């Protein structure tokens, strides 16, 4: 699991150099948890880490360059928003 998170965090940092290693890792973990919990709440059967990794990779590929601009009312992601605005 650690290898997956590290690999995804490195991919995210390539897409978005504005993020530190720690911030990229936290985004990856947050996206991972959010995807798995959303599927579970919707009643979908767990399909394993490969499916989750594929989805997180797609999110990073599509939106990774803009994640530092992301703002959400979801408390899970509030730590990524600085008091003076999104992470720069």
N, C-alpha and C positions, 0 to 999 in steps of 0.2 A: 504494500500500500504506500509506504514511504517513497518508493521509487516512482510510483505513478504520480504522486503529488509533486515530487521534485521535477520530474520531466514536464508536467503540465505547467508548473510555475516558471520554468525556464522558457517554455513556449510563450507564455503570457508576457514575460519580460522582453522577449524578442519583438512581440507585437506592440508592447507598450513600455518603452524605456522610462517613462515617468514614474513607474512603480518600483519600489525597492524590492529586494528579495523577499523580505518578510511580508510586505503588502501583497505581492504576487501570490505567495503561498497562502495567505489568508483568503484572498479572493478565490483561489482554486478550491480550498476546503469549504468555503461558503457556498460556492456554486455546486459543488459535489453534494453537500448535505441538502441543499435546497431542492436539487433535482430528485434525489432519492426520497426525500420526505413528501414532495409533491406527488410523485408516482404512488407512494404508499397510501396517502390520503385519498387518492382517486380510485383506490382499490386495485391497482395494477399489481400483478405478481412480480416479485423481485427477479430481475433477469441477470444480475451479477455485475461485477465491477467493470467488465469490458464494455457493457452497454452504457454505464454511467460515464466511463472515461471517453467514449466516443462522443457523447452528448456535450460534455465539458469541453472537449477539443473543438467541437463545432461552435460552441459559444465563444471560445477564445478566438478562433479564426474569424468569426463574423464580427464580434464586438470588442475584442481585446484591446484594440487601439483606443477605444473610448471609455474604458471602464473607470479611468480616473475622473471622468465627467459625470459618472452615474450618481444619481441621488434617489434615495428610496425612503419611504416611511417604514419599511420593514426593519424592525429593531435589529435583526440579524446582520444587516448591512450598514447600520448607522455608524459603526466604528470606522468605516472607510470614508466618512464625510467629516472633514475638519471643520472647526467652528467658523473659520473664515471662508468656507466654501469647499468644494470637492478637492480631493488630493491632487496636487499639481506635480 
